[in-house]
Amino acid sequence: MQPRSLIPVPSMRAVQITRFGGPEVLDVVDVREPEPADGQELYEVSAAGINFADTHHAL
């Protein structure tokens, strides 16, 4: 059995807003891959766009 630190954890990249501001507060971070609950599906997305209107949620 491997030590916990060597076991790969499924992860993905996400854009998060962690503070108030303009587009400069949109941070690309690595996050743990979500686990779907019963009756839910998890889809693989290879690319996603963010437009200017999305930046207004950071204000």
C-alpha positions as CSV (number, residue, x, y, z in Angstrom):
1,M,0.0,0.0,0.0
2,Q,1.3,3.5,-0.9
3,P,1.5,6.4,1.5
4,R,-1.4,8.7,1.1
5,S,0.7,11.5,-0.4
6,L,1.6,9.3,-3.4
7,I,-1.9,8.2,-4.3
8,P,-3.1,10.2,-7.3
9,V,-6.3,12.3,-6.5
10,P,-8.5,12.9,-9.5
11,S,-8.4,16.7,-10.2
12,M,-9.4,19.2,-12.7
13,R,-8.8,22.9,-13.4
14,A,-11.5,25.5,-12.5
15,V,-11.9,29.2,-12.6
16,Q,-12.7,30.5,-9.1
17,I,-13.7,33.9,-7.8
18,T,-12.3,34.2,-4.3
19,R,-12.5,38.0,-3.7
20,F,-14.2,41.1,-5.1
21,G,-12.8,42.8,-8.2
22,G,-12.7,42.8,-11.9
23,P,-11.5,40.1,-14.3
24,E,-8.1,40.1,-12.5
25,V,-9.7,38.2,-9.6
26,L,-10.6,35.2,-11.8
27,D,-8.1,32.5,-10.6
28,V,-7.4,29.3,-12.5
29,V,-6.9,26.6,-9.8
30,D,-6.6,22.9,-9.6
31,V,-9.5,21.4,-7.6
32,R,-10.6,17.9,-6.7
33,E,-12.9,16.3,-9.2
34,P,-16.5,16.2,-8.0
35,E,-18.2,12.9,-7.2
36,P,-21.7,12.7,-8.5
37,A,-24.5,11.7,-6.1
38,D,-27.1,9.0,-6.9
39,G,-29.0,10.0,-10.0
40,Q,-26.4,12.5,-11.1
41,E,-23.9,12.4,-14.0
42,L,-20.4,13.7,-14.3
43,Y,-19.4,14.9,-17.8
44,E,-15.9,15.5,-19.1
45,V,-15.5,19.0,-20.6
46,S,-12.3,19.6,-22.6
47,A,-12.8,23.4,-23.0
48,A,-15.1,26.0,-21.7
49,G,-15.3,29.8,-22.3
50,I,-15.7,32.7,-20.1
51,N,-17.2,35.9,-21.5
52,F,-17.2,39.5,-20.2
53,A,-20.6,39.1,-18.6
54,D,-19.2,36.3,-16.4
55,T,-16.7,38.8,-14.9
56,H,-19.6,40.8,-13.4
57,H,-20.3,38.1,-10.9
58,A,-17.0,39.1,-9.3
59,L,-18.2,42.6,-8.5
